[in-house]
């Protein structure tokens, strides 16, 4: 039997960024119990600040995850600013 888990998205407000590691641990435990594994090399994190100013995070939020400014999900490009500019630029 082959099992395949598709994408998972965890959305955490910037003011709760300190809870990300614990949330990921819960997901990893669930995945392990269900014979699935999380590929941290393919895992990304975007931090959305309350305003459009850059958020300052001095530590790695989740070890093994890459922090990015934008990412594609289901054909839509999302940026940390939640604007459509990156998506339109990618389509154009």
N, CA and C atoms as a LAMMPS dump frame, in Angstrom:
ITEM: TIMESTEP
0
ITEM: NUMBER OF ATOMS
276
ITEM: BOX BOUNDS ff ff ff
-5.0000000000000000e+02 5.0000000000000000e+02
-5.0000000000000000e+02 5.0000000000000000e+02
-5.0000000000000000e+02 5.0000000000000000e+02
ITEM: ATOMS id mol type element x y z
1 1 1 N 0.848 -1.177 0
2 1 2 C 0 0 0
3 1 3 C 0.895 1.241 0
4 2 1 N 0.601 2.15 -0.892
5 2 2 C 1.346 3.4 -0.983
6 2 3 C 0.453 4.531 -0.5
7 3 1 N 0.994 5.375 0.361
8 3 2 C 0.23 6.514 0.862
9 3 3 C 0.908 7.788 0.412
10 4 1 N 0.118 8.784 0.075
11 4 2 C 0.651 10.07 -0.366
12 4 3 C -0.151 11.184 0.293
13 5 1 N 0.545 12.091 0.981
14 5 2 C -0.128 13.244 1.579
15 5 3 C 0.187 14.466 0.735
16 6 1 N -0.837 15.195 0.385
17 6 2 C -0.648 16.383 -0.438
18 6 3 C -0.275 17.565 0.452
19 7 1 N -0.414 18.758 -0.058
20 7 2 C 0.004 19.955 0.654
21 7 3 C -0.819 20.193 1.926
22 8 1 N -0.145 20.763 2.919
23 8 2 C -0.792 21.197 4.147
24 8 3 C -0.39 22.635 4.4
25 9 1 N -1.339 23.45 4.769
26 9 2 C -1.062 24.851 5.033
27 9 3 C -1.428 25.161 6.473
28 10 1 N -0.487 25.732 7.193
29 10 2 C -0.704 26.148 8.569
30 10 3 C -0.637 27.666 8.584
31 11 1 N -1.718 28.298 8.975
32 11 2 C -1.78 29.755 8.992
33 11 3 C -1.798 30.21 10.448
34 12 1 N -0.774 30.985 10.8
35 12 2 C -0.63 31.476 12.17
36 12 3 C -0.354 32.974 12.103
37 13 1 N -1.12 33.793 12.822
38 13 2 C -0.857 35.234 12.812
39 13 3 C 0.539 35.547 13.353
40 14 1 N 1.137 36.635 12.871
41 14 2 C 2.495 37.002 13.276
42 14 3 C 2.618 37.19 14.777
43 15 1 N 1.575 37.674 15.429
44 15 2 C 1.676 37.866 16.88
45 15 3 C 1.683 36.537 17.637
46 16 1 N 1.397 35.421 16.964
47 16 2 C 1.467 34.091 17.577
48 16 3 C 2.578 33.247 16.971
49 17 1 N 3.56 33.892 16.341
50 17 2 C 4.625 33.166 15.651
51 17 3 C 5.352 32.203 16.597
52 18 1 N 5.356 32.507 17.872
53 18 2 C 6.02 31.636 18.848
54 18 3 C 5.317 30.281 18.999
55 19 1 N 4.089 30.135 18.495
56 19 2 C 3.37 28.866 18.599
57 19 3 C 3.594 27.952 17.402
58 20 1 N 4.274 28.438 16.359
59 20 2 C 4.442 27.669 15.117
60 20 3 C 5.117 26.319 15.344
61 21 1 N 6.203 26.305 16.084
62 21 2 C 6.94 25.055 16.298
63 21 3 C 6.053 24.006 16.971
64 22 1 N 5.267 24.41 17.952
65 22 2 C 4.358 23.477 18.618
66 22 3 C 3.279 22.958 17.684
67 23 1 N 2.743 23.844 16.835
68 23 2 C 1.73 23.419 15.865
69 23 3 C 2.298 22.393 14.892
70 24 1 N 3.523 22.659 14.422
71 24 2 C 4.163 21.714 13.5
72 24 3 C 4.407 20.377 14.184
73 25 1 N 4.791 20.392 15.447
74 25 2 C 4.983 19.14 16.187
75 25 3 C 3.689 18.344 16.256
76 26 1 N 2.556 19.021 16.466
77 26 2 C 1.264 18.324 16.483
78 26 3 C 0.976 17.684 15.124
79 27 1 N 1.262 18.409 14.05
80 27 2 C 1.04 17.866 12.707
81 27 3 C 1.951 16.668 12.462
82 28 1 N 3.216 16.773 12.873
83 28 2 C 4.154 15.657 12.695
84 28 3 C 3.714 14.422 13.478
85 29 1 N 3.223 14.608 14.693
86 29 2 C 2.725 13.471 15.49
87 29 3 C 1.538 12.813 14.804
88 30 1 N 0.606 13.638 14.299
89 30 2 C -0.553 13.099 13.592
90 30 3 C -0.102 12.315 12.362
91 31 1 N 0.838 12.909 11.599
92 31 2 C 1.333 12.258 10.392
93 31 3 C 1.998 10.922 10.73
94 32 1 N 2.808 10.9 11.77
95 32 2 C 3.498 9.669 12.174
96 32 3 C 2.486 8.581 12.533
97 33 1 N 1.446 8.94 13.295
98 33 2 C 0.409 7.976 13.685
99 33 3 C -0.326 7.426 12.463
100 34 1 N -0.356 8.2 11.377
101 34 2 C -1.068 7.799 10.163
102 34 3 C -0.122 7.357 9.05
103 35 1 N 1.103 6.969 9.43
104 35 2 C 2.117 6.462 8.5
105 35 3 C 2.439 7.454 7.377
106 36 1 N 2.498 8.73 7.72
107 36 2 C 2.857 9.772 6.771
108 36 3 C 4.077 10.512 7.314
109 37 1 N 4.735 11.244 6.461
110 37 2 C 5.896 12.005 6.902
111 37 3 C 5.862 13.394 6.3
112 38 1 N 6.363 14.372 7.052
113 38 2 C 6.452 15.729 6.56
114 38 3 C 7.843 15.929 5.962
115 39 1 N 7.894 16.464 4.764
116 39 2 C 9.171 16.741 4.121
117 39 3 C 9.552 18.188 4.422
118 40 1 N 10.417 18.38 5.427
119 40 2 C 10.789 19.738 5.826
120 40 3 C 11.596 20.456 4.754
121 41 1 N 12.266 19.707 3.875
122 41 2 C 13.02 20.342 2.796
123 41 3 C 12.093 21.06 1.821
124 42 1 N 10.833 20.641 1.755
125 42 2 C 9.859 21.276 0.879
126 42 3 C 8.923 22.202 1.654
127 43 1 N 9.179 22.38 2.934
128 43 2 C 8.297 23.172 3.784
129 43 3 C 8.752 24.621 3.829
130 44 1 N 7.788 25.525 3.741
131 44 2 C 8.063 26.96 3.704
132 44 3 C 7.276 27.662 4.79
133 45 1 N 7.754 28.834 5.166
134 45 2 C 7.028 29.659 6.123
135 45 3 C 6.995 31.093 5.62
136 46 1 N 5.817 31.691 5.709
137 46 2 C 5.63 33.105 5.41
138 46 3 C 5.068 33.734 6.679
139 47 1 N 5.632 34.847 7.079
140 47 2 C 5.135 35.548 8.26
141 47 3 C 4.442 36.818 7.798
142 48 1 N 3.16 36.931 8.105
143 48 2 C 2.352 38.094 7.73
144 48 3 C 2.273 39.029 8.923
145 49 1 N 2.913 40.197 8.822
146 49 2 C 2.804 41.161 9.918
147 49 3 C 1.428 41.814 9.951
148 50 1 N 1.118 42.479 11.038
149 50 2 C -0.176 43.172 11.146
150 50 3 C -0.328 44.261 10.101
151 51 1 N 0.76 44.951 9.786
152 51 2 C 0.739 45.96 8.731
153 51 3 C 1.714 45.51 7.65
154 52 1 N 1.897 46.309 6.614
155 52 2 C 2.794 45.922 5.53
156 52 3 C 4.266 46.18 5.824
157 53 1 N 4.593 46.604 7.031
158 53 2 C 6.007 46.758 7.367
159 53 3 C 6.625 45.38 7.606
160 54 1 N 7.9 45.275 7.383
161 54 2 C 8.612 44.002 7.527
162 54 3 C 8.62 43.584 8.991
163 55 1 N 8.338 42.336 9.268
164 55 2 C 8.362 41.843 10.644
165 55 3 C 9.775 41.396 10.99
166 56 1 N 10.191 41.68 12.192
167 56 2 C 11.519 41.306 12.649
168 56 3 C 11.425 40.021 13.465
169 57 1 N 11.997 38.955 12.952
170 57 2 C 12.075 37.696 13.679
171 57 3 C 13.542 37.327 13.713
172 58 1 N 14.12 37.346 14.905
173 58 2 C 15.566 37.179 15.032
174 58 3 C 15.995 35.724 15.126
175 59 1 N 15.058 34.811 15.205
176 59 2 C 15.412 33.395 15.329
177 59 3 C 14.69 32.588 14.254
178 60 1 N 15.132 31.362 14.082
179 60 2 C 14.451 30.467 13.15
180 60 3 C 13.131 30.069 13.782
181 61 1 N 12.044 30.338 13.102
182 61 2 C 10.722 30.06 13.649
183 61 3 C 10.498 28.566 13.767
184 62 1 N 10.809 27.837 12.714
185 62 2 C 10.686 26.38 12.726
186 62 3 C 11.957 25.805 12.103
187 63 1 N 12.774 25.12 12.882
188 63 2 C 14.008 24.548 12.323
189 63 3 C 13.716 23.641 11.126
190 64 1 N 14.475 23.816 10.054
191 64 2 C 14.302 23.009 8.854
192 64 3 C 13.39 23.629 7.814
193 65 1 N 12.638 24.651 8.177
194 65 2 C 11.744 25.317 7.238
195 65 3 C 12.453 26.527 6.642
196 66 1 N 12.192 26.797 5.37
197 66 2 C 12.737 27.98 4.716
198 66 3 C 11.729 29.112 4.831
199 67 1 N 12.204 30.294 5.216
200 67 2 C 11.333 31.47 5.277
201 67 3 C 11.371 32.163 3.928
202 68 1 N 10.204 32.43 3.354
203 68 2 C 10.1 33.042 2.031
204 68 3 C 9.174 34.246 2.089
205 69 1 N 9.267 35.101 1.061
206 69 2 C 8.4 36.278 0.949
207 69 3 C 7.105 35.949 0.209
208 70 1 N 7.152 34.915 -0.667
209 70 2 C 5.953 34.502 -1.401
210 70 3 C 6.061 33.022 -1.743
211 71 1 N 4.911 32.423 -2.042
212 71 2 C 4.87 31.007 -2.413
213 71 3 C 3.623 30.741 -3.246
214 72 1 N 3.676 29.683 -4.029
215 72 2 C 2.523 29.287 -4.832
216 72 3 C 1.766 28.184 -4.105
217 73 1 N 0.451 28.311 -4.075
218 73 2 C -0.412 27.301 -3.467
219 73 3 C -1.64 27.144 -4.357
220 74 1 N -1.795 25.947 -4.898
221 74 2 C -2.934 25.641 -5.756
222 74 3 C -3.054 26.628 -6.914
223 75 1 N -1.904 27.001 -7.491
224 75 2 C -1.884 27.873 -8.657
225 75 3 C -1.976 29.352 -8.365
226 76 1 N -2.031 29.725 -7.092
227 76 2 C -2.106 31.134 -6.711
228 76 3 C -0.849 31.489 -5.941
229 77 1 N -0.227 32.612 -6.298
230 77 2 C 0.965 33.064 -5.591
231 77 3 C 0.548 33.983 -4.458
232 78 1 N 0.954 33.614 -3.24
233 78 2 C 0.664 34.399 -2.046
234 78 3 C 1.944 35.065 -1.574
235 79 1 N 1.842 36.317 -1.182
236 79 2 C 2.998 37.006 -0.616
237 79 3 C 2.707 37.327 0.84
238 80 1 N 3.749 37.665 1.58
239 80 2 C 3.549 38.003 2.992
240 80 3 C 2.697 39.267 3.146
241 81 1 N 2.607 40.077 2.09
242 81 2 C 1.776 41.285 2.134
243 81 3 C 0.321 40.993 1.767
244 82 1 N 0.048 39.787 1.313
245 82 2 C -1.283 39.376 0.855
246 82 3 C -1.785 40.247 -0.291
247 83 1 N -0.865 40.646 -1.172
248 83 2 C -1.251 41.424 -2.343
249 83 3 C -1.307 40.492 -3.561
250 84 1 N -1.916 40.948 -4.634
251 84 2 C -2.006 40.164 -5.859
252 84 3 C -0.84 40.421 -6.813
253 85 1 N 0.06 41.337 -6.479
254 85 2 C 1.14 41.731 -7.372
255 85 3 C 1.998 40.545 -7.812
256 86 1 N 2.48 39.728 -6.894
257 86 2 C 3.321 38.583 -7.255
258 86 3 C 2.575 37.593 -8.141
259 87 1 N 1.293 37.374 -7.826
260 87 2 C 0.488 36.448 -8.625
261 87 3 C 0.328 36.971 -10.062
262 88 1 N 0 38.238 -10.198
263 88 2 C -0.178 38.828 -11.524
264 88 3 C 1.147 38.817 -12.292
265 89 1 N 2.251 39.151 -11.61
266 89 2 C 3.562 39.131 -12.259
267 89 3 C 3.897 37.724 -12.762
268 90 1 N 3.576 36.698 -11.978
269 90 2 C 3.871 35.315 -12.401
270 90 3 C 3.03 34.898 -13.591
271 91 1 N 1.789 35.323 -13.634
272 91 2 C 0.912 34.977 -14.753
273 91 3 C 1.312 35.729 -16.006
274 92 1 N 1.631 37.017 -15.833
275 92 2 C 1.974 37.862 -16.96
276 92 3 C 3.26 37.369 -17.592
